[in-house]
Amino acid sequence: MTDSPRGTAAETATLLLCGARLTDGRTVDVRLSGPRIEAVGTGGSLTATGAASRPGAGARIDLRGYLLLPAPAEPHAHLDLALTAAADGPPAGDIADVQRRATEAALLQLGHGATAVRSHVRVGDVHGLRALEAVLQARRALRGLVDVHAVAVPRLLTGAAGADGLDVLRDALKMGASAVGGCPDLDPDPSGHAEAVISLAAEFGVPVDLHTAADDPARLSRLAAMAGGLRPGVTLGPCHGLGTLPPDAAIYAAERLAAAGISVVTLPQGGCGGLESVRRGAAGLHTPVRLLRRAGVPVAAGSGALADLANPVGRGDPLEAAFLLASYGECEPLRSYELISTQARAVLGLPEVRVEAGFPAELLAVRGDTIEGVLALAYSRIVIHNGRVVSRTSAVREYCDTSADPALDLPRQAHREA
């Protein structure tokens, strides 16, 4: 579910982004009108007000020295588990604690540039629906800043114990979960688990997002066959087990996923709390992104753990995920960025974003001249959601004074004049 920004001012105000650099090398001005891009012109060619005066019109931001990009989206987070790495025991399950951590985690990811977050949330067992209720409360509190999408994730859905799981999952969707998830690898009957999830998703008309290692080609083929009727609304992740299969089996599995229209979300920064069998780092090291993309599988990249027990140093930074994909050689740098932006937005069912007139004003400006430089040194960032600046991060690097020793002749950090 996508929430609209608060108030009418955000819907009508204009904002001019001046002198931004695009990935194709052009320098442009970009005028935003409410939640959409109104115009894109050569640098210095646009005014802030446009053709008509509007409330709040006239604001401008100098983006000289910044690369302007479509904003990332986070397709695989666990807000209910976030920021628990330092806890002495299991995370507190009370609603207030989960809501506080979920809100803080979503804001951290917003600061990195993600204007939409899909969070997998545990339901059932001892947790009941408390964690989901807390994440939905956080979603309402964050309205206008970042869009939060909640995926209800049960454990067991088959056998005698699974009946309760199905009832809870149905209640979770009625509460407002925007997608139905599951962990078929943890159920005694993985195929039955997946079938139950897909049937419920079809009944409620919502997407499916399953945790799986995808290390069993036969099971994956059955899942692909079941998911055909929901295309393209089925996502799997992190699918690190595909990288452990013999090459022929991995290629066959990838082709089956592509034919069924199933998307895969890889987690280059490591695993997540959704799969207990994922050892730390395994998800990032083994998901064969290049093989999947060559077979035609839509692939997006997510962050997974954010400072929880699955990855106590997880930062939830989409640009780090893109950096790692480029570093591993799985994608070229620009394609790596597309996996955290264009492809991630597609997984969430969000409209495509381009820096062109008529497209949503969901943008990220990062100090740097090239996508390679941005992924390597993404320190200063300006995040735009629904046409307004919702987060700024500024970094200044300083060195000690060496002017007393002119023989060093060290370069100085340039200070651009306003």
N, C-alpha and C positions, 0 to 999 in steps of 0.2 A: 504494500500500500504506500503510495506517495502522498505526502502531506504538502499542502500549499503554504507559502510564506504568510507570516502574520500581517494583517492590515492591508489597506489598499495602497499605501505609499509604495510598498515593495512591488506592487503590480504595475505601477505607472511611472516610476522614476526612471530616468535615463542615466547611464554611466558611460563615460568615454575612456577607453583604454588607449593611451597614446604611445606610439613608437615601439610597439611590441614586435618581436621577431617570431616568425613562423618556422616550422621545420623545413620548409622548402627554400628558406633563405630570405624571403620577402620581409620587409619592414612595413607594418600596417598600423592604422588606427581602427579600433573596433568600437562601435557604439551599441550599447545594450539598452533595450527598452523593456523594463520589467523582466520577465523570465526568459526572454528570447534575444538573440542577436539581431539587431535591426539593420546594421550596415557594416561593411568592411571596405576600407579604402586605403590607398597608399598613405604612407606616413605624412601627417600634417594636412590631410585633405578633409577631415571631418570635424564638425563642431559638436559640442556636448548636447545641444538642444534639439538638433534635427529640424524637421519641417515644422513642428508645432511645439509650443511651450507646454510643459507638463509639470505637475507638482514634483518637486525634488530634482528637476532637470538642472543640468549644468555641472554636475560633479565629474571630475576627471582624475585619472591616475596615470602618472608617468611610468611607463614600462620599458623605457630604454634600458638595455642591459638584461632584459628578461626574455625568456622563451615562453610563448603562450601556447597552451596545449588544452585539449579536451580534458576535463577533470577525470581522475580515476574513480572507480567504484570498487568497493571491497566485497567480493562474492562469497567469502568463506571466513566468517569470524565466529567467535564464541564469547559473546558479551557477558553471559551469565557466569563464565569461568574466569574472565579477564581479571588481571591484577591480584591474583591469589597466590603467586609463587612464594611470597614471604610468610604466608600463613603457617601457623604451627600444626594445623591439622586440616581436615577437609573444609572447604569454604562454607561460611555460614549460609544457611538456606533461607533466612528470613527475607521478606520482600524488600525492606528498606535497604539492607546491605547489597542485595543484588542490583537494585535500581541505582544505587550510588555508583557501584563499580561499572555497571553497564553504561551509565551516562558519561562517566569519566573516560572510559575506553573509547566510546564513540566520538567524543570530542578530541581525543588524541589522534584518532584516525582522520577526523576532519582536518586537524592541523597539518597532517601530512598531505592532504589533498583529496581524500575520498569524500565526496558529497552524498554518497549512498552506501549503506552497509547492509549486507545480508548476514544475520546472526542465527546460527543454529542453537536452539535452546532445548535443554533436556526436559522431557515431560514424562510423567508416570513414575512408578516405583515409589520410593520415599519422597521424591521431589513433588509429586502431584503436578499442579499447575502454577505453583508459586513462582518459579523462575520465569515462566512465560508471562505471568501477570506483571512481574517487575520490569521485564524488558519492554512490554507494551506501555507501561507507565513512562519508562525512559523515552520511548518513541514519541509519546505525546509531549513530554517536556522539551524535547529537542526539535519540535516542529518548527520549520523555517530555517533551521541551521543545517541539519543533516537528515536525510531520509533513512529510516531504519526499517528493514524488512525482517520479520521473524519467521524462522522455520521450526516447526514443532518436531522434535526428534525423540521418538520412543525407543525403548530397548527391545523388548519381546513383543511380537505380534502373532505368534503361532502357538498352538497347543493350549492347554488349560490356562497357563499364565498369560497367554497372549490376548485373551478375551478382554481383560481389564485394560491392557495397552491400547486396544482398538477403541474402547469406550473413551479413554482419556484423550486419544488422538482426535477423535471426533469432537470432543468438547473443546480441544485446543483450537481447532479450525473455526468453531462457532465463536470463540473468544476474540478472534482477530488474527491468528497466525496467517501469514500470506503465502506459505508454502508448506508442504508436508515432507518430512524427512524420515530417516531411518538408518539403522545399522545392520544390514542383512548379514554381515560377517559374524555378528555377535549372537545371532539367533540360531537355535538348533536346526531350523528349516529356512535357510537363506532365500531360496526361491519363493517359498510361501510368504516370507516377510515382504519381499519386493512386490509380490502380487497384491498383498493387502494394501501396501502403500499406494500403488498405482491405481487400484480400484477406488480407494478413498479420494485420491486426487481427481480422478475423473468425475466422481460424484459431486465434489465441491467446486470443480472447475479451477483448481489451483495447480501450480507447478510442483514438480518432484525434485528433491535434492538429497541424494543418498550418500552416506559415508561408505566407502568400500576400498579395499586394497586392489580389487580387480585382478587377483592373481590366479583365478580359476577360469580358463577360457570357456569351458562348457557352461558354467553358471552365468558368465557374462553374455554368452549367446542367448540363453533363455531370457535374461533380463532385457536384452535388446529386442527380442521378439515381443515381449510383453509391452514394452514402452512405445512400440510403433504408433499406437493410437493417440499418444499424447504429444507427438513431435510438434514443435521442438521444445517442449516444456520439461524435459528430463535432464538433470545434471548429476554427474558422478564426481567424487573426489575423495582422497587425493590420487587414487589409482596408481600408487607407487609400485604395486605388485606387477604391473605390466612390464616394468623394467627388469624383472627377474625371470620373465618367460623366455624360452628359446625364440630367436628372431622370427621364425615362420609363424609361431603361435601368436606372438605379439602383433605381427602385421595382420593376421587373420582377425584377431580380436578388434583391432583398430578399425578395420574395414566394416565389421559388423556394427560397431558404434556409429560410424559415419553413416551407414545405410539407414540406421534407425533415427538419425537426427539428434543423437545424444551428445551433450556437451560435457567436457571434462574440465574441472578446476584443479590445477596443480598448486602445490604449496612449497615454493622454492626455499622458504625460510625454515622449513621443518614441519613437524607433524602438528597434531591438534588433539584436544581431549576427546574428540568424538570416537576415535578408534584406539582402544587400549593396546592393540597389537602393534601400533606404529611406534617403533623406537625413535628416539630423538634424531632428527636430521634425515631419516629414511625417506620421507615423502619428497623432500626437495631433491635428493640425490638420484632417485630412481624413476620418477615419472618421465617417460620418453616423449617429451613435448615435440621434438622434431618429427619423430615417427608418427605421432598422432596427427599432426598438422599435415604431413605429407599424405596421409590417408583421407584427409578431408574432414577430420573431427574438429568441431569448434572448441578451441582451448582458451580458457581464461586463467589468470593467476591470482591467487589470494594470499593472505597473510597467515591464516590459521591462528596459532596461539599468540596471545598478547600477555606476556608476563604471567603465565600460569604454569602449572606443573609440567605440561607438555613441552614448554619452552620458556624457562624463567627469564630469558633475555629477549623474548619476542617483542618487537616494537610496533607491529601492526602498520608498517610503512609500505604502501604499495610500490613506491619507487625502489625500495630495497628488493622487492620481489622481481621487478624488471631488471635491476642491476645484476642479480644473481643469474637470471635466465641468460642475459647477455654474456656474463662471465663464464657460465658453463658451456657456452657455444650452442645453446638450444635455439636461440633466435638472434637475428640482428637487433641492434639497439632500438631502432624505431619500431620493429615488430614486437619486441619485448614490451615496449610501452603500450602498444595497442592491446596486448593481453590484459593489462591492468585497467584499461580505459574502455575502448570500443567493445572489446570482447566481454569484459566484466559487466558492462552495462547491458549487453545483450542477454547475458545469463539472468540478470535481474528483471528482464522484460522492460527495460527503460529505453526511451528514444535515443537514436544515434546522435552524437555530438560532433560537429565539425566547426571550425572557425570560419563560418560562412553565414550570410544573412539567412534568417528564418530558422536556424537551429537553436536548441536550448542553450541558455546562457549558463552552462555548467563548465567552468574553466579553471585552469590552474596555471599561474605564472610562476616560473622558477628562474632565479638568476642564473644566466648562462647563455651561450650562443648556439650550442648544438645539443642534440639529444644525448650524445655521448657525454658531453660535459655536464649536462643536467643529471644524468644517472650517476655520474661519478662524484659530483659535489653539489648535491641538492640541498643546500643549507637555507637560503632565503626563499620563501614561498608566499604567494598570495592566492587565496582560495575564494572562488566566486560560485555561489549557489543561488539559483533563481534570480540571477541578475544583480546580486549585491555581494559585497565583500563580507565574508563570514569569518575569515581567519587570516592573520598575518603572522609570519615568522621571519624575523630579520637576524642575520648573523653578521658580525663585524670581526674581522681578524686583525690583530695588532701584534707588532713585534717590538722587542725592546729597542731603545734608542741606541743606534750605532753610529750616530753622526760624529762622535768623537774620533772615529777611526775611518777617515775618508778612503783609506787604501782598500777597504772591503768593497766599496762601491756596490752595495746591495740594492736591488730594485725596491721601489716603494709601492705600496698599495695606492692605486689611483683613486682620487676623490672626484666624482663627477659633479660639476657645478649644476645647481638647480636651474 
